[in-house]
Amino acid sequence: MNLLQSISTIIFALFLLPLSGKSQLYFSSNGIEIHYNISGKGEPVVLLHGFTENIQVAWEQPIADKTDYTTLQRLTQDFQVIAIDVRGHGRSGKPIGQNYYGTATVKDVVNLLDYLGIEQAHLVGYSMGAIIASNFLAEHESRVKSITMIGAVPVGKEVYQNSPALQLVNLETTDCLYSDCGINPLIDFVLPGEQSHEMLDAISHELLSGQNRVALASCLLGFIDLLQMDIERIKNNQKPIYIIMGQYDPFHKFLLPFKELSNTTIEVIEGATHIDVMSKQEMIDSVSAFLKSGA
């Protein structure tokens, strides 16, 4: 199976997997309707998906070619799993404007926990969701049992300002979303090697099908602010942190500050990229074992 076929399988899992067995719910977070679902019993685990994704695409895709076995199914065996459609995505509201995103996406998690009467939870985030989780830890440490960051870590303001490639991909992707020309710069950044323009177009088309592109542009601008959070605010806490990174993920270069932390474990999934790490058996096995260890 080539790269495009693999990514297509992940994306089209959205249309193959049923919605039964979970409660499809909504609540209002500062005037924006947020969609979430709850399944399973046990300690609460909040799932936060990546950019352009939603609950189904991120957490209900088949794991390791097992069409009836998903991340959500695995975690609900041991935990109460609360999956959120981040604002701007899925069935949640899609406001326009940078100010509706960034820290507002973190506040949505706080508001949902308050709404559900949950004092503490484990947070598991992929890509953009990992950055939301890390900002949540920095702002609301007492509400966190542990955080798991898959495929991304915050880089801090100084590192971001000295990373022209990272700045450029975010700005070019935002411009492309506003001008309705896809998200090729972002896809090209996260995939290893040189990709053909045709492949980038095909992946971009699939990822953006049915999406509100202006809302996604607003979300990306807000995400840039979260990416630049002060890493010292994480370093000074003792909550368990678990980082999972594909071998070929470009965020590898930003791991150094986390390697120095005694409360942080880093796992590298051999042969995985930023995109397909979520479909790897090793990923869900590692997350499940970390959470069950008491984190």
Backbone hydrogen bonds, N-H to C=O, Kabsch-Sander energy under -0.5 kcal/mol:
donor,donor_aa,acceptor,acceptor_aa,energy
6,S,2,N,-2.4
7,I,3,L,-2.5
8,S,4,L,-2.5
9,T,5,Q,-2.2
10,I,6,S,-1.7
11,I,7,I,-2.5
12,F,8,S,-2.9
13,A,9,T,-0.7
13,A,10,I,-0.7
14,L,11,I,-1.6
15,F,12,F,-1.2
16,L,12,F,-0.6
16,L,13,A,-0.8
17,L,13,A,-1.5
22,K,19,L,-0.8
23,S,38,I,-1.7
24,Q,22,K,-0.6
25,L,23,S,-0.7
25,L,36,Y,-3.1
27,F,34,I,-1.7
29,S,27,F,-0.6
29,S,32,I,-3.0
30,N,28,S,-0.7
32,I,29,S,-1.6
34,I,27,F,-3.1
36,Y,25,L,-2.7
37,N,83,A,-2.1
38,I,23,S,-1.0
39,S,81,V,-1.9
41,K,76,T,-0.6
45,V,80,Q,-2.7
46,V,122,H,-3.2
47,L,82,I,-2.5
48,L,124,V,-2.5
49,H,84,I,-0.6
53,E,50,G,-1.7
58,A,54,N,-2.3
59,W,55,I,-2.7
60,E,56,Q,-1.9
63,I,66,K,-0.8
63,I,69,Y,-2.5
64,A,62,P,-0.5
64,A,279,S,-2.6
66,K,63,I,-1.9
67,T,65,D,-0.9
69,Y,66,K,-1.9
71,T,61,Q,-0.6
72,L,59,W,-2.4
74,R,70,T,-2.3
75,L,71,T,-2.5
76,T,72,L,-2.1
77,Q,74,R,-0.9
78,D,75,L,-1.5
79,F,75,L,-1.9
80,Q,43,E,-1.5
81,V,39,S,-3.3
81,V,79,F,-0.8
82,I,45,V,-3.1
82,I,80,Q,-0.5
83,A,37,N,-2.0
83,A,81,V,-0.6
84,I,47,L,-1.9
85,D,35,H,-2.7
86,V,84,I,-0.9
88,G,93,G,-2.8
89,H,86,V,-1.8
92,S,89,H,-1.8
93,G,33,E,-3.7
100,Y,97,G,-1.9
101,Y,98,Q,-2.1
104,A,101,Y,-2.0
105,T,102,G,-1.5
106,V,102,G,-0.8
107,K,103,T,-2.3
108,D,104,A,-1.7
109,V,105,T,-0.9
109,V,106,V,-0.6
110,V,106,V,-1.6
111,N,107,K,-3.0
112,L,108,D,-2.2
113,L,109,V,-2.4
114,D,110,V,-2.5
115,Y,111,N,-2.6
116,L,112,L,-2.2
117,G,113,L,-0.7
117,G,114,D,-0.9
118,I,113,L,-2.8
119,E,117,G,-0.6
121,A,143,R,-1.9
122,H,44,P,-2.5
123,L,146,S,-2.5
124,V,46,V,-3.0
125,G,148,T,-2.8
126,Y,48,L,-2.4
127,S,150,I,-3.3
129,G,126,Y,-2.5
130,A,127,S,-0.7
131,I,127,S,-1.5
132,I,128,M,-2.1
133,A,129,G,-2.3
134,S,130,A,-2.1
135,N,131,I,-2.0
136,F,132,I,-2.1
137,L,133,A,-2.2
138,A,134,S,-1.9
139,E,135,N,-1.9
140,H,136,F,-3.1
143,R,140,H,-1.9
144,V,141,E,-1.8
145,K,121,A,-2.4
146,S,121,A,-0.6
147,I,240,P,-2.1
148,T,123,L,-2.8
149,M,242,Y,-3.1
150,I,125,G,-2.9
150,I,148,T,-0.6
151,G,149,M,-0.6
151,G,244,I,-2.9
155,V,227,L,-2.2
156,G,227,L,-1.6
157,K,228,Q,-0.9
160,Y,156,G,-2.2
161,Q,157,K,-2.6
162,N,158,E,-1.0
162,N,159,V,-0.5
163,S,160,Y,-1.7
167,Q,163,S,-2.3
168,L,164,P,-2.8
169,V,165,A,-2.2
170,N,166,L,-1.6
171,L,167,Q,-2.4
172,E,168,L,-3.1
173,T,169,V,-2.0
174,T,170,N,-2.1
175,D,171,L,-2.4
176,C,172,E,-2.4
177,L,173,T,-2.3
178,Y,174,T,-2.2
179,S,175,D,-2.0
180,D,177,L,-0.9
181,C,176,C,-2.8
186,L,183,I,-0.6
187,I,183,I,-2.0
188,D,184,N,-2.7
189,F,185,P,-1.6
190,V,186,L,-1.9
191,L,187,I,-1.5
195,Q,193,G,-0.5
200,L,196,S,-2.3
201,D,197,H,-2.4
202,A,198,E,-2.2
203,I,199,M,-2.6
204,S,200,L,-2.6
205,H,201,D,-2.5
206,E,202,A,-1.9
207,L,203,I,-2.6
208,L,204,S,-2.0
209,S,205,H,-0.7
209,S,206,E,-0.6
211,Q,208,L,-2.3
213,R,211,Q,-1.0
216,L,212,N,-2.0
217,A,213,R,-2.2
218,S,214,V,-2.2
219,C,215,A,-2.4
220,L,216,L,-2.6
221,L,217,A,-2.0
222,G,218,S,-1.8
223,F,219,C,-2.4
224,I,220,L,-1.8
225,D,221,L,-0.9
226,L,222,G,-1.4
227,L,223,F,-2.4
228,Q,224,I,-0.9
228,Q,225,D,-0.7
229,M,226,L,-1.6
231,I,229,M,-0.7
233,R,230,D,-1.7
234,I,231,I,-1.6
235,K,231,I,-2.3
236,N,232,E,-1.5
237,N,234,I,-1.8
241,I,263,N,-2.6
242,Y,147,I,-2.4
243,I,265,T,-3.0
244,I,149,M,-2.6
245,M,267,E,-2.5
247,Q,269,I,-2.2
248,Y,272,A,-3.0
249,D,246,G,-1.8
252,H,249,D,-1.8
253,K,250,P,-1.1
254,F,251,F,-1.8
255,L,252,H,-1.9
258,F,255,L,-1.5
259,K,255,L,-1.2
259,K,256,L,-0.8
260,E,256,L,-0.7
261,L,258,F,-1.3
264,T,261,L,-1.2
265,T,241,I,-2.5
267,E,243,I,-3.2
269,I,245,M,-2.3
269,I,267,E,-0.5
270,E,268,V,-0.8
272,A,269,I,-1.7
274,H,190,V,-0.9
277,V,273,T,-1.2
278,M,275,I,-0.8
279,S,276,D,-1.6
280,K,277,V,-1.4
283,M,280,K,-0.6
284,I,280,K,-1.3
285,D,281,Q,-2.4
286,S,282,E,-2.2
287,V,283,M,-2.4
288,S,284,I,-2.6
289,A,285,D,-2.3
290,F,286,S,-2.4
291,L,287,V,-2.5
292,K,288,S,-2.5
293,S,289,A,-1.3
294,G,291,L,-1.3
295,A,290,F,-1.1
